[in-house]
Amino acid sequence: MIQNIHFIAIGGKSMHNLAITLKNNGYTISGSDAEIFDPSHSALIKHGLLPERLGWFPERIHTNIDAIIVGGHISKKNPELLEAQKLGLKLYSYPEFIYEFSKNKKRVVIAGSHGKNTIAAMVMHVLHFYDIEFDYLISAPVYGQEETIKLSKHAKIIIIEGDEDITSTIDNRSKFEHYKPDIALLNGIKWSYVESFPTYKEYVSQFKKYINSIKSGGKLIYSEKDEIVNEIITETSKKIDKIPYSYHPYEVFNNATFLKILGGRLPIYIFGKHNMLNISGGIKICQFLKISEEKFYRAIRSFTGTSKHLQLIGKNKSINIYLDYAYSPTKLNATIKAIREQYENRELVVCLELNSIHTFNASFLKQYNGSMNLADEKIIYFNPGLIKQQDGIDITEEDIKQAFGSTLIKVYSSIEDIKSELFMIKWNKKNLLLMRSGESQGTTDLNFAEISKKISDLSV
């Protein structure tokens, strides 16, 4: 039986949250790390889990430890890892331990290049609406849930956002291979995680492994609108039930979106064609959790979306300002389409910060061609000095214009210049979309909250 658990790299974004939720479940937790920053630092202090000293100490590793959870980025030569291997202690990666903890629960895993956080949030919202207990593991907090992870000994269901990135430096499997879902969803495949999968073929192969990881006799809910998803599903010989889904019927009227349902239409807060696909996926999952379509509709009308995904961060009579992330060119294009469709009588200004190093991979960058064409004004910011420093790539403003396939795009490498551009626009009956190419990776130079407030004040 596992009781005493040691974390190697307890200060990580996901690791510290797992340590806290396990302590709250009665486990004895210890941990080490070379450096710990906020919010991890403050959270670990609050829960009495901050290591007394920073660094790696092999003497902390002993045979009374039942399990070691290993951080994703530690070195293979980490002194504590080497000592644990020498003593023959049980080692788990983060996702391996999640499976170990939840192997007697109904595991619902939601995967895909984009949309998985939104679908997970929808399902969680519906479960919460009907007071159904569940555990969860998600990439970013959603409304109604303060943390990114919740584990308990009594919940019979766990909702997992399946991540295709590599597990760790000592395990090159994708994270979602470990979960062995009873119910799996695959929403779509568009190349991302270029730093882990430098070719499109390598990236797609991870989703084949995901399908093969589904529990025999399990369910695979998949988007029939995605060509690559359909292609790899036909190649699998896994004995599972395959359930397709498509866009939910909807209409947009007077800047509002309505689901077309039997007997009428249902007003909802979220919008965009891509979200109609997400809704259909959410309905299928809930049906397998014994929640009817009618009950789903009753709950989803109060769902307001997810944090930082088409999130309204500023508004007055003249302008709506939205925040989102463009992990892939397809996501960028889909988000622009969504706002254009919802507000067809307003001009749309899109400001994109390219802040993830993987964006500048030559093969990946060219996929942005045409992705901003539907915007009335297109503005891009990037930091060439940082790109040169971190990846040795020389890239110019002209290179960005060529990659996006438009001479009308305004590209800036100066923060002051892009602020001047944004603040000089006459914000009357226009919408602004602020996007970044990544959240946790790369760096962030533009303060979107500050920009949003300034523009809201200017447009009153």
Secondary structure, DSSP 8 states (H G I E B T S, - for coil): ---EEEEETTTSHHHHHHHHHHHHTT-EEEEEBS---TTHHHHHHHTT---SS-B--GGG--TT--EEEE-TT--TT-HHHHHHHHHT--EEEHHHHHHHHHTTSEEEEEESSSSHHHHHHHHHHHHHHTT---EEE-SS--TT--SSEE--SS-SEEEEE---SEEETTEEEEGGGGS--SEEEE-------TTT--SHHHHHHHHHHHHHTS-TT-EEEEETT-HHHHHHHHH-----EEEEE----EEEETTEEEEEETTEEEEES--SHHHHHHHHHHHHHHHHTT--HHHHHHHHTT---BTTBSEEEEE-SSEEEEEEE-SSHHHHHHHHHHHHHHTTTSEEEEEEEE--GGGG-HHHHGGGTTTTTT-SEEEEEE-HHHHHHHH-----HHHHHHHHT-TT-EEES-HHHHHHHHHHS--SSEEEEEEES-SSSS-----HHHHHHHHHHHT-
